[in-house]
């Protein structure tokens, strides 16, 4: 049978990025009573800008004033548009929580914006959630049969309902009751009665960190990544541990092992591969250092090949790995692929041809850097393949002699149900490259079919063992690469 490859499913996602998306970023700030009236909300606002990469479809902030009233601002769009400075200034109180959202639903419900808040038996409560509750539909049906009224289609509202209807004598007990019914991942920031809370699921799938805000009066911050801490001048203290509930209020910090930590833990390795910002520290590791080591391991896999001439990163996610490859191979590093800012990343284009044309407008290649050279193009991963195919062609059209594509992670072949928008195996390029044969009848490997599809002269993925080595042999959820799910 002649070589062929089924094209990836057309997507309503950002046409300029075929990478998976995180669903959310969360943050909470506690300041002492007597702080400037809108300071907590303003600090959360700063933190949301730093977490913008985790969610780009909506943003929100909720604050709690000194009279126990919740004030909220939520809207679609990037932080700068959804939360203008003048609106944030209208959110009083010394505690606040914030959220940036990326929805995996093509036509998302207008009410599906966070933080969600309600009056509960435990006081006014606001919650911001990063993760995914796998059994949310089942729990929703149970709640509706019991008389609950649900206003959104978010799994976060299901969590809020379970807390409110728990019948527990205190708030930690209500959280324990709710968590016992949940299957999935959640890193939460919450706000009630002048306090903030942080909670991670027992596997610790999504990151959550604690920081200290220095100044005249000591304040505290809980956020998805340390980059949010740095944005407000806070000092990193530690991770919130899997299953741990951190409560911060006038009496200081109180920690409770609310849920039994699962063994082994299963933090998402893709946080280190792609999701988190390079300057962040997640799961106790420097994101930049982990990606740099992935590049080193990629170069070591190529010792059997003749040396190429140049190492180029795919902007911007491939930069640390490309630097690691360059350092290990002693090859020159060039930012020969340039990214423009003239294409709206939230614009939905209807056809594959238009998406390809948009990619060509978004990316450009320096001809003087690549002409006549054997080029190594380094990226963090290859998921759906649209960007890689266009970029390889651009580099070749600008005169490269050969284009090698190197991916700093193994093939992504399984869906994710824990807070990432990979829903089916069919949308993943490696799975659309199976059971094909060459003209002579010989069977082609999936990797070889992918290589031909993207148009590279050579393609190699980082092996699982080398990814583990680059991430310090810690236990991680690698289900999208192995199909072995922690829950």
ZATI-359251 format. One line per field, with one value per residue (C-alpha): x, y, z. Coordinates in steps of 0.001 Angstrom, whole numbers. Example, Ala and Ser with C-alpha at 12.3 -4.5 7.8 and 13.67 -1.06 7.14 Angstrom:
BEGIN
u <- (12300, 13670) .
v <- (-4500, -1060) .
w <- (7800, 7140) .
//
This chain:
BEGIN
u <- (0, 1275, 2431, -266, -1165, -4562, -4462, -5083, -8624, -9526, -9607, -11251, -8181, -5627, -4655, -1123, -289, -917, 338, -1975, -3315, -3516, -6961, -6276, -4005, -4959, -3762, -4778, -3394, -3810, -2782, -3245, -6277, -5374, -3631, -4526, -8188, -7548, -3994, -4918, -6841, -4030, -1459, -3679, -3993, -205, 10, -2580, -466, 2384, 30, -1505, 148, -1993, -5301, -6071, -9825, -11063, -9869, -11421, -10755, -12905, -12136, -13629, -14155, -13961, -17755, -17698, -19036, -17545, -16772, -16082, -14874, -14851, -14835, -13677, -10349, -6793, -6128, -5456, -8887, -10954, -9647, -8794, -6942, -9865, -12131, -9599, -9394, -13077, -12398, -11839, -10559, -7368, -7932, -8496, -8405, -7870, -8153, -7171, -9120, -8675, -11788, -11738, -15329, -15674, -18756, -18216, -21086, -21088, -21379, -18349, -15998, -14046, -13587, -17012, -18536, -21632, -23071, -22576, -23066, -19364, -19746, -19234, -16857, -14950, -13022, -10566, -9738, -6941, -7469, -10264, -12855, -13323, -16603, -18171, -21043, -21990, -21797, -23890, -26665, -26624, -26778, -29656, -31644, -31164, -32611, -29474, -29633, -26559, -25968, -22871, -21336, -18075, -16765, -15769, -19427, -19900, -17098, -18702, -22060, -20493, -18836, -22007, -24186, -21711, -23317, -19842, -19341, -16452, -14943, -12019, -14529, -16653, -13636, -12795, -16374, -16271, -12825, -13921, -16367, -14051, -12070, -9571, -7088, -7427, -5207, -7503, -7212, -10125, -11274, -13671, -14041, -10927, -8757, -7273, -6745, -4758, -5500, -3956, -5369, -3638, -1654, -430, -1128, -1149, 1387, 655, 3224, 3335, 5097, 5710, 5128, 7658, 7045, 5650, 3149, 3721, 1456, 1090, 388, -606, -320, 57, 3680, 6539, 6506, 3352, 5192, 8063, 5655, 4549, 7966, 7110, 9625, 9122, 8596, 7660, 5225, 1794, 2116, -228, -3334, -2319, -4711, -2952, -5000, -3730, -5377, -4794, -3249, -699, -372, -2014, -1295, -3461, -2841, -6468, -6189, -3875, -1007, -1021, 2047, 3671, 2663, 1812, 2637, 2153, 5489, 4162, 4393, 8168, 8100, 5856, 3157, 5054, 7109, 10873, 11624, 9227, 9991, 7381, 7401, 10639, 12491, 13626, 11621, 14465, 17030, 14805, 14293, 17992, 18765, 16217, 18221, 21444, 19874, 18605, 22134, 23483, 20962, 22506, 26118, 25755, 25045, 27355, 27470, 25000, 25886, 23406, 20882, 17670, 14840, 11170, 10055, 9614, 9006, 12055, 14674, 15976, 16188, 17918, 20467, 21088, 21519, 23924, 25968, 26297, 27021, 29225, 27257, 26340, 22916, 20889, 17428, 16847, 13084, 11283, 7750, 5618, 2817, 478, -1889, -4549, -3975, -7685, -8969, -10618, -9878, -12253, -9934, -6593, -5318, -6106, -4499, -1363, -1267, -1619, 1302, 3397, 2568, 3226, 6666, 9643, 13125, 16436, 17820, 21384, 21423, 20205, 21180, 23251, 23363, 22269, 19920, 18682, 15259, 14449, 10989, 9566, 7031, 5058, 1366, -830, 1944, 494, 3155, 6045, 5013, 4811, 8007, 10099, 8953, 9791, 13322, 13834, 12420, 14911, 17758, 18581, 20434, 18782, 16254, 16417, 13525, 14262, 11528, 12396, 9741, 8531, 5601, 2292, -96, -2813, -5504, -5346, -8283, -6552, -6689, -5210, -7118, -6076, -9388, -9042, -6240, -7376, -6335, -2709, -370, 1552, -1701, -2671, 592, 29, -262, 1141, 3420, 6029, 5707, 7677, 5269, 7560, 5913, 6813, 7187, 4853, 7879, 8952, 5470, 5441, 8862, 7557, 4411, 6282, 8834, 11979, 15102, 15466, 13148, 13868, 11940, 13526, 13197, 11204, 14300, 16122, 13114, 13119, 16831, 16325, 13604, 15755, 14076, 11132, 7762, 5529, 2291, 3388, 47, -38, 3203, 2646, -1094, -574, -2967, -2578, -6370) .
v <- (0, 3434, 5667, 7929, 9714, 10798, 14481, 15496, 16380, 19994, 21866, 24979, 25629, 28312, 27671, 28890, 26268, 22532, 21898, 20786, 23448, 23595, 24364, 26835, 28826, 29716, 32175, 33484, 36325, 37023, 40337, 41609, 43712, 47356, 46811, 49124, 48460, 47008, 45696, 41995, 42195, 44148, 41525, 38753, 40749, 40888, 37168, 36377, 38138, 35788, 32783, 33899, 30988, 28536, 29933, 32518, 32418, 34044, 35561, 36446, 37788, 37563, 39512, 39434, 42735, 43314, 42875, 39396, 40412, 38894, 41223, 39678, 40592, 37921, 38118, 36386, 37238, 37815, 39292, 42760, 42847, 40822, 42605, 46244, 48043, 50336, 47312, 45593, 48789, 48255, 44930, 45701, 43423, 41980, 38529, 37657, 34681, 34643, 32379, 32192, 29727, 27671, 25713, 22458, 23093, 24699, 26756, 27357, 28452, 32143, 31329, 29020, 31630, 31442, 31969, 30531, 31730, 31111, 31333, 28011, 26701, 27561, 31194, 32943, 30777, 31370, 28643, 28656, 25242, 23866, 20298, 18051, 16014, 12876, 11834, 15316, 14241, 11372, 13589, 16252, 13729, 12655, 16269, 17104, 14075, 15251, 18679, 20727, 23534, 23804, 27065, 26093, 23066, 23365, 20559, 23309, 24007, 20318, 20557, 23639, 21865, 18828, 21066, 23031, 19910, 17806, 18225, 18350, 20304, 22386, 23495, 21002, 18238, 19471, 19404, 15877, 14778, 16308, 14929, 11400, 11514, 13070, 11174, 13388, 16158, 19435, 22162, 24659, 28140, 29167, 32112, 32299, 34238, 36333, 33319, 31721, 28007, 25826, 22135, 19547, 16131, 13105, 12383, 15983, 16042, 19833, 22150, 24504, 26566, 28748, 32103, 34852, 38520, 40709, 44321, 46366, 43619, 39985, 38568, 35183, 33892, 30496, 29994, 27452, 28396, 30313, 32787, 34256, 34641, 36451, 38816, 40290, 40194, 37205, 34670, 30994, 28970, 25470, 23319, 22536, 18772, 16229, 15933, 18898, 21679, 24961, 27544, 31112, 33678, 36113, 33330, 32431, 29249, 25977, 22792, 19660, 16418, 16408, 13569, 10564, 11145, 8523, 6359, 6826, 10455, 11373, 14995, 15741, 15498, 17805, 20673, 20312, 19495, 22352, 23884, 25749, 28847, 28239, 30510, 28609, 25907, 23145, 19789, 20851, 21222, 24127, 23997, 25568, 23099, 20120, 21275, 22028, 18462, 17115, 18834, 17317, 13861, 14511, 15344, 12183, 10158, 11584, 10547, 7889, 10547, 12896, 16316, 18872, 22549, 24459, 24125, 26180, 26291, 26354, 29594, 29816, 26437, 24766, 27261, 25565, 22128, 23605, 25283, 21958, 20229, 22960, 22765, 18976, 18743, 21880, 23169, 26827, 27954, 30423, 31919, 31675, 31117, 34313, 34666, 37669, 39154, 40200, 37228, 36933, 33622, 33279, 33718, 30577, 29803, 27447, 25465, 23706, 25893, 29070, 27718, 26876, 30348, 31913, 29871, 31041, 34649, 34121, 32504, 33595, 32154, 33936, 32796, 33900, 31672, 28436, 28552, 25566, 24114, 20904, 22265, 20659, 22065, 21437, 21557, 20310, 17886, 16862, 16413, 17272, 18251, 21273, 23737, 21336, 20615, 24288, 25188, 22431, 23627, 27247, 26320, 24220, 26933, 29387, 27254, 24671, 21668, 19278, 19732, 17414, 17584, 16708, 16439, 16760, 14239, 10794, 10472, 11705, 8854, 8767, 11230, 13105, 13220, 15232, 18835, 18895, 19217, 15872, 14046, 11261, 9147, 9983, 13644, 12689, 12579, 9468, 7470, 8689, 7267, 3557, 462, 2089, 480, 1658, 1188, -2077, -3430, -2959, -1688, 1841, 2686, 5393, 7640, 7258, 8132, 11194, 12186, 12048, 13930, 16853, 16772, 16416, 14599, 13064, 12869, 11572, 11703, 11710, 8255, 7625, 6582, 9770, 11911, 10288, 10989, 14644, 14970, 13457, 10019, 11352, 9595, 11386, 10841, 9998, 8590, 10661, 8897, 5414, 4918, 4051, 6250, 6869, 6921) .
w <- (0, -840, 2000, 3384, 6578, 7856, 8705, 12310, 13251, 12526, 15796, 17151, 19246, 18636, 15012, 15650, 18230, 17934, 21468, 24255, 26581, 30335, 31670, 34458, 36706, 40284, 42921, 46355, 48479, 52206, 53740, 57304, 58143, 57631, 54303, 51419, 50474, 47021, 47508, 47703, 44425, 42773, 43819, 42490, 39264, 38916, 39586, 36916, 34299, 35240, 34962, 31646, 29797, 31781, 30532, 27874, 27402, 30598, 33861, 37185, 40683, 43810, 46979, 50468, 52242, 55995, 56289, 54782, 51376, 48213, 45312, 41921, 38437, 35738, 31955, 28804, 27228, 28320, 31751, 30313, 28650, 31101, 34193, 33443, 36227, 37040, 37587, 39850, 41951, 42800, 44579, 48270, 51002, 52415, 50873, 47212, 44849, 41093, 38095, 34424, 32327, 29219, 28274, 26322, 25229, 21788, 22748, 26425, 28681, 29565, 33279, 33263, 34666, 37893, 40766, 41615, 44867, 46957, 50449, 52242, 55790, 56244, 55235, 51926, 49915, 46650, 44820, 41901, 40460, 38284, 37153, 35999, 37905, 35814, 37437, 37382, 35090, 37365, 40449, 38693, 38044, 41697, 42858, 40516, 41688, 45273, 44489, 43782, 41226, 38973, 37126, 35132, 33416, 35388, 37556, 40008, 40772, 41498, 44041, 45590, 45855, 47517, 50086, 50785, 51125, 53118, 56533, 58098, 61308, 59953, 56661, 56577, 57231, 54341, 52040, 53183, 52485, 49002, 48164, 49063, 46145, 43556, 40938, 39180, 39742, 41585, 42896, 44602, 46014, 48221, 50316, 53284, 56561, 56061, 55273, 52170, 51566, 49215, 48573, 46235, 45389, 46863, 43695, 43421, 39676, 39313, 40983, 43869, 45782, 48880, 49111, 51636, 50825, 52613, 53589, 56431, 57249, 56401, 53714, 52042, 48555, 47133, 43369, 40589, 39877, 41459, 38553, 40120, 43429, 41736, 39968, 43309, 44960, 47164, 48436, 47618, 50786, 49641, 47684, 48985, 49398, 47776, 49932, 52087, 53095, 53887, 55795, 56186, 58433, 61302, 63426, 60723, 58695, 59626, 57684, 57699, 55831, 54757, 52228, 52337, 49872, 47159, 46593, 44271, 43685, 40105, 39262, 35567, 33750, 31026, 33500, 33163, 29450, 28332, 30558, 33271, 32601, 32340, 35315, 37577, 40086, 40172, 41913, 43582, 40263, 38137, 34921, 32952, 34315, 33491, 29902, 29504, 30615, 28126, 25397, 26697, 26576, 23037, 21906, 23504, 21504, 18315, 18920, 16197, 13543, 11635, 13252, 11905, 11532, 13657, 16505, 16286, 18836, 17976, 19646, 22479, 24057, 22514, 23716, 26920, 25271, 22208, 24482, 26209, 22849, 21732, 24938, 24831, 21088, 21019, 18044, 17488, 18706, 16644, 17111, 13396, 13697, 14633, 15934, 15014, 17062, 14288, 14455, 17148, 18923, 19852, 16288, 14919, 11284, 9468, 7182, 7283, 4422, 6338, 9495, 7508, 5966, 9410, 10701, 7764, 8597, 12286, 11863, 9808, 9275, 8817, 5464, 6251, 9340, 7727, 4059, 2973, 6498, 8161, 10830, 14069, 14935, 18610, 20179, 23456, 21967, 18889, 19582, 16620, 14221, 12429, 13555, 12970, 9389, 8456, 10284, 8704, 5286, 6147, 7209, 4086, 1826, 3316, 2012, 4710, 3309, 5775, 8575, 11581, 14032, 17670, 20309, 24012, 25053, 23930, 21509, 22942, 22202, 24862, 25975, 29262, 31673, 34381, 33218, 29698, 26421, 24909, 24802, 22212, 20764, 17231, 17505, 18247, 15286, 16338, 16375, 12917, 11654, 12150, 9983, 6850, 4268, 1834, -1924, -1665, 948, 3937, 7110, 8178, 11840, 13200, 13802, 10166, 8947, 11193, 9821, 6284, 7248, 8810, 5979, 8099, 6918, 10370, 13386, 16870, 20136, 23574, 25099, 28268, 30181, 29223, 30110, 33541, 33857, 32915, 35560, 38333, 38283, 40281, 39965, 37459, 35634, 32087, 30990, 27789, 26812, 28283, 28665, 32353, 34321, 38067, 38594) .
//
